[in-house]
Amino acid sequence: MMDIRLYYEKAGDGEPLIMLHGNGEDGTYFKHQMEYFSKDYRVIAIDTRGHGKSPRGEKPFTIRQFAEDLNGFMEEQGMEKAHLLGFSDGGNIALAFALRYPGKVESLILNGANLCPAGVKPSVQIPIVLGYKITSFFGRFHHRSRQKAEMLGLMTTQPDLSPRQLKEVKARTLVIVGENDMIKDSHSLLICESLPNARLVRIKGDHFIAAKNPEEFNRAVSRFLRNCDSIV
């Protein structure tokens, strides 16, 4: 049973397309996707536990718990299945969810996801680790520092998935990344090759392609979803 209710925004009708934002963000990250995809889908942008307008609650602040929260949300909304579009930590949540609840996933779009912290380029990961250590220290005295440490902690210890586990994910998957992403290119390729039914697409931009290059991002995701929908 969920200890909180997740905040969400929705638009459109049709098959549900759930959008999961990254670390420290909220559902408004997908402002360039909501209207675009609402023409064909019921688009739902969720604020993850402790992000945006969703309360923190008392349960663990982990990727696996966020996946459990998603399951609770879908049950609350009466959704049997959904397409999942996850960005960064949202992609990691989508992967964790697909492993735990494979029958509830229509398709996966993984934008800048990673299996472990080592999948992030050192130039990005090292400052995150240092920031986590600093905020953890000051978190003993200040609530805001504790909150920041909890956020950064997600990126220093999680996710913790192996390529072997990905063999269990049968859903059609699009792995989509920026050409200059903060996720190592070799790591994105590893994710794609470890999934039984996946393809990799690279588009111009960095980690934040959905926000900074929405036209190309939306077209690539739309092509993928149309191909999914055409399969009987």
N, C-alpha and C positions, 0 to 999 in steps of 0.2 A: 504493500500500500504506500502511495506517495505521501510524503510529509509536507509537500508544497504543491502549488499550482503554477505551472509555467505560463509566463506571459507570451502572447503571440499576436501577430498580425496576419490577416489573410486577405486574399483577393482571387476572384474568378471562381469557375466551377469546373467539374470534371474530375479526373483522377488526381489524388493528392500528390503534390510535389513539396516535400518538406525541405526547408533550407536551414542549415546549421552553421552558425557563424564561428569565427575563430576566437582565440584566447583574448580576453579583455575587451571584447566587442559586444555587439548585440545584433538583433535581427535587421536593424536599419542598414547594416553593411550591404544588404542585397537590394538597395533601393533601385538599382538599375536593372534588376531581374524581375521584381514583383509584377510590374505592369506588363512587361514583355511576355512572360510565361503565363500570365493570368488569362490570356486569350484562349489557351488550350487546356489549362490545368487549374486545379484548386491549389493555389500557392500559399504555403504557410511558413512564415519566418518565425522561428522560436527564439526566445531569449533563454539561453542555458542557465541552469541553477547558479545563482550568485552573480549573474551577468545582467546588464540592462535592468529591466523591470521585474525580473524573476527573483524571488527571495533566495537566500542562501540555504536556509533549512539547517537541519542538524546532521544529515547523513554525510558520508565521506565526499570529499571534493576530488573526484577521480573521473577519468574517462569512462570507466566501466559503470560508475554510478550515473553519469550523464546518459549513457545508453539505456540504463534501467529507467531513468526519468522519461526518456523518449518512448519507451514501451508503455509506461503508465499514461503518458499523454495520448498515445494512439488508442489505447483502450478506452480512455475517458471520452475521446471524440468518436468512438465507434468505427475506427479505421482498421480494416483487416490487412491492408497492404498499402505501400506508398513508394514513390520514387524518392530517393534521398540524395540531396545535393549538399555536400559538406565541404567547407573551406577550412584548411589548416587543422586546428583541433576539431573543428566540426567534421572534417573528413575522417579523423581518427575515431570520433564518436560513431560515425556511420559504419566504419569497418567493425568496430566492437559490437555494434548492434546487429550487423549482418551475420557475425559469427554466433551470436547468442540467439537471434530470432530470424533465421534464414527465410522462413516462410512468409515473413511480413515485408520482405524487400522486393519491390518490382524491378528496380534497377538502382545502380549506384553511380554517382558522379563524385569523384574524389579530386578535389582541387587543392594541391599543395599539402597532401597528407604525408605522414611519415610513420614508420613502424616503431621507431625508437629515437631517442635524442641524437644518436650518432648519425641519423639521416640528415640532420641540419648542418649547413656549412659552418665550419669553426668560427669564421668571422662574425657570425650571428650568434652561435651557441655560447661562445665564451663570455660575452657580455651578459647573456641571460643568466648563466651560472653565477657570475660575480654579483649581479643584481639580486639574485636569490639569496646569496650568503649575506649580503648587506642588509636587505629588508628582513631577513629572518632574525638577525641580531637586534635591529631596532624594533622588530615586532614584539619583543618582550615588553616594550614600554609604550608602544603606540598602536592603536587599533588599525589605523590606515596602513601602516607598514605590515601588519599581520595579513591584511587583505591582499596587499601587493605580493607578499611572499607566497601566499597561497596560489595566486595566479601564476607566478613565475615557477613555482614548484611543479606545476603541471608540465612545464616544458623542460624541466631538468631531470625528471624521473619517469615521465610517461610520454607516449604510450610504451607498452612493453609487449610487442607482437613479433612473431617470427614469420619468415617467408613460408615455412611449412604450414602454419595455421591458415594462411590465405588460400591454400588448396581447397579448403572446405567451403569457400564462398562461391556459390554457383551463379549468382545474379550477374547479368550483363553489366559491365563496369566501364566507365570512361575515366581514365586517369588524365587529368588536364593540368598543365603547369605552365608557368612563364618561362621564356627562354633564359631569363636571368633570375630564376627563382632562388629563394634561400634554402630550399630543399636541394640536396645534391642530385644532379641529373642521373647519376648511376643508381641512386636510391629510388627515384621515381620509376626508372626502368625496372629495377628489381621488383617493386610492387606490381607493376604491370605484368611482368613475366611470371610472377608467382600466382597470380589470379587466373583461374581456368578460362575465363571468358571476358577478357579485357583488351582495351586498346589504349595507346598513349597518344595524346595530342599536345604539342607545344605551340604556344602562341606568343606573340611579342609582348614583352613586359616582364615585371618582376613577380613577387609572390602575390601581389594584390591585383591580379588581372581582371577579376570580376568588377572591381571598382574603377580601375584605371583604363581598361581596354574592354568595356562592356559589349561593344558591337561584335567584336570578333569572338569574345567569350560566349556570348548568347547564341551566336550562329552555330558554334561548334557543339554546344550543349543541345541545342534544338535539333540539329542533324542526328545526334546520338539518340535522343528521345523519340524522334520520328521512326528511326530504325527499330527501336524497341517496340513501339506501338504497332508496327507493321507485321510483327511476328505473331502468328496465330498459334 
